[in-house]
Each structure stands twice: as structure tokens, then as C-alpha cells.
């Protein structure tokens, strides 16, 4: 719903597209070569010629070191990606809002959640709201749940969150990259909530 959430989804799509395209190209090359599309003798020859294999064997230690380094970088990037996916699930008690020469300033997430909940409920289209600060100290996010009032406009609630609530929270924390995940619930006049 939020810009940060949309950005995360977009980056996931880009990474998945690049990986998918790379695998399709590699598989297509292997298929064409194996079926003789590059000449009958090409499918019988090894992928790496004798000279290249001899070079790899000669510098086996360096090749193993580079392969290990590449594997570690890929594992680190995968861990960062996984951690980013889990941002909405880990509640925080306090987060840093600034570093100065005298130390670091922390803010209680309960007070922040209460202030953001008041901002959320300021919309006439919201009957009730709940906000949690989630994520990690270095990458906090907001998990907002808004109960849309009977007859309320969900689009107006989304615009209120994106145009007022989240920008104010980002300004308070001094974090332009603050993620916000919004869950809207519709309430009917009888008091029953439809998730």
C-alpha cells in the first residue's frame, strides 16, 4: 500500500526477473547446444576448452578463493533480502532517531505508535486504528491496521495514510525510507468487522 511497500515489491520483481531471464538464457543455450544447434561437433565438445581447463587447474587455489567469495556475497545478499521480507513481523520497543557527538537518541515505539494511531484516526473515514512499530533497529517499519467506518471511503483512507500519516512519521524519525504496511478492515453498521 505504501511507497516503501511498493518499492519492496518492485525490487522483488526486478530481482526475480533478472534471475529468471539469466536462467532462461543459460537453459536455452544449453538446450540449443545439446540439440546440435551450434554444429554437430559442438554438442560433443566440453563447454570449457582444454586451454581454459588447464588455466583453471593451474590457478585452482585462486579460482576456489574467488568462487568462495562470490558464494559468500550471494549468501549475504540473500540474507539481506530475507531480512527485508520479514520487516513487518518483528515488533520493536525502541528505535534510534539520531546519532550525535554525545551519543544516540532513542524513541519509545509505544509513544510513536500512539501518535501515529491518533494521526490515523484523524480521518473521518477511520473508525478505529492500531499501529505497531516493527522491523529492525536499522530498518524500522510501521504495521498499520485501519478499520474503515461504515460508509467510509477506503481510497480516502489510503490517501490519508500515504499523504499525511506516513510522511509525519518519517519526519519525526528522520527516516525517508520508513516502510509502512497497511491493512484495511471494513466495518458494517452492526459492529461486525469484515477482514
C-alpha positions in Angstrom: 0.0 0.0 0.0 2.7 2.4 0.9 5.5 3.8 -1.2 8.0 1.7 0.7 5.9 -1.5 0.3 5.5 -0.8 -3.4 9.3 -0.2 -3.7 10.0 -3.5 -2.0 7.5 -5.3 -4.3 9.1 -3.6 -7.3 12.6 -4.5 -6.2 11.5 -8.2 -5.7 10.0 -8.2 -9.2 13.2 -6.8 -10.7 15.5 -9.3 -8.9 13.2 -12.2 -9.8 13.0 -11.1 -13.4 16.8 -10.8 -13.7 17.3 -14.2 -12.1 14.6 -15.8 -14.3 16.0 -14.2 -17.5 19.5 -15.4 -16.6 18.3 -19.0 -16.0 16.2 -19.0 -19.2 19.2 -17.8 -21.3 21.5 -20.3 -19.7 19.0 -23.1 -20.2 18.2 -22.1 -23.8 21.9 -22.0 -24.6 22.4 -25.5 -23.1 19.4 -26.8 -25.0 20.4 -25.4 -28.3 24.0 -26.6 -27.9 22.9 -30.1 -26.7 20.5 -30.5 -29.7 23.2 -29.6 -32.2 22.0 -26.1 -33.0 25.6 -24.9 -32.9 27.0 -27.7 -35.0 27.1 -31.4 -34.6 30.6 -31.4 -33.1 29.7 -28.5 -30.6 27.4 -30.8 -28.6 30.1 -33.4 -28.2 32.8 -30.9 -27.1 33.1 -29.9 -23.4 31.8 -26.5 -22.6 35.3 -25.3 -21.4 38.1 -25.9 -23.9 41.3 -27.7 -22.9 43.3 -24.4 -22.6 40.8 -22.9 -20.2 40.6 -26.0 -18.1 44.4 -26.1 -17.9 44.4 -22.5 -16.8 41.8 -23.2 -14.1 43.8 -26.2 -12.9 46.9 -24.1 -12.7 45.3 -21.5 -10.6 43.0 -23.8 -8.7 43.6 -22.0 -5.3 42.7 -18.6 -6.7 39.7 -20.0 -8.6 38.5 -21.6 -5.3 39.0 -18.4 -3.4 37.1 -16.3 -5.9 34.3 -18.9 -6.1 34.1 -18.9 -2.2 34.0 -15.1 -2.2 31.2 -15.0 -4.8 29.2 -17.6 -2.8 29.6 -15.5 0.4 28.4 -12.4 -1.4 25.4 -14.2 -2.8 24.6 -15.6 0.6 24.9 -12.2 2.3 22.7 -10.6 -0.4 20.2 -13.4 0.1 20.2 -12.9 3.9 19.6 -9.2 3.5 16.7 -9.8 1.1 15.2 -12.3 3.5 15.6 -9.9 6.4 13.9 -7.2 4.4 10.9 -9.5 3.7 10.5 -10.1 7.5 10.3 -6.4 8.4 6.6 -6.4 9.2 6.9 -9.3 11.6 9.3 -8.3 14.4 7.9 -5.8 17.0 10.3 -3.2 18.4 10.3 -1.5 21.8 12.6 1.4 20.9 14.4 2.7 17.9 17.3 5.2 17.3 16.3 8.6 15.9 19.7 10.2 15.7 23.4 10.0 16.5 25.3 12.9 17.9 28.7 13.5 19.4 27.2 12.8 22.9 25.6 9.5 22.0 22.5 8.1 20.4 18.9 9.3 20.9 16.2 6.6 21.2 12.4 6.9 21.0 9.9 4.6 22.7 7.9 2.8 20.0 4.8 2.8 22.2 4.7 6.6 22.1 5.4 6.7 18.4 2.6 4.1 17.7 0.2 6.1 19.8 0.9 9.3 17.9 0.7 7.6 14.6 -2.6 5.9 15.7 -4.0 9.4 16.5 -3.0 10.6 13.1 -4.6 7.6 11.5 -7.9 8.1 13.4 -8.0 11.8 12.5 -9.5 10.7 9.2 -13.3 10.8 9.3 -13.3 7.6 7.3 -11.4 5.6 10.0 -13.5 4.1 12.9 -10.5 2.6 14.7 -6.8 2.0 14.2 -3.9 0.2 15.5 -0.2 0.8 14.8 2.8 -1.3 15.6 6.5 -0.4 15.0 8.2 -3.4 13.5 11.4 -4.5 11.8 14.9 -3.9 13.0 16.7 -1.0 14.7 18.4 -0.1 11.4 15.3 -0.7 9.3 12.1 0.0 11.3 8.7 0.0 9.7 5.0 0.6 10.6 2.3 -2.0 10.5 -1.0 -0.1 10.4 -4.4 -1.6 10.7 -7.3 0.7 10.0 -11.0 -0.1 10.5 -12.9 1.8 7.8 -16.0 3.4 9.3 -19.4 2.3 7.9 -19.9 4.3 4.7 -16.2 5.3 4.7 -14.1 5.5 1.6 -11.2 3.1 1.5 -9.4 5.3 -1.1 -9.7 8.3 1.2 -8.1 6.2 4.0 -5.2 5.1 1.7 -4.7 8.7 0.6 -4.7 9.9 4.2 -2.2 7.3 5.2 0.1 7.9 2.2 -0.2 11.7 2.2 -0.4 12.5 5.9 0.2 9.7 8.4 3.4 8.1 6.9 5.1 11.4 5.9 4.6 12.7 9.5 6.1 9.5 11.0 9.0 9.7 8.6 9.6 13.4 9.6 9.5 12.5 13.3 12.0 9.7 12.9 14.1 11.5 10.2 13.9 8.4 8.0 12.7 8.9 4.5 12.9 5.1 3.8 10.5 4.2 6.7 8.3 1.2 5.4 4.6 1.2 6.1 2.3 -1.8 5.6 -1.4 -1.1 5.8 -4.2 -3.5 6.4 -7.7 -2.1 5.9 -10.8 -3.7 7.6 -14.3 -2.8 6.6 -16.9 -2.5 9.4 -20.6 -2.7 8.9 -23.1 -0.7 10.9 -24.0 -3.7 13.1 -20.5 -3.7 14.5 -19.3 -6.8 12.7 -15.9 -6.5 11.2 -15.2 -7.9 7.7 -11.5 -8.6 7.3 
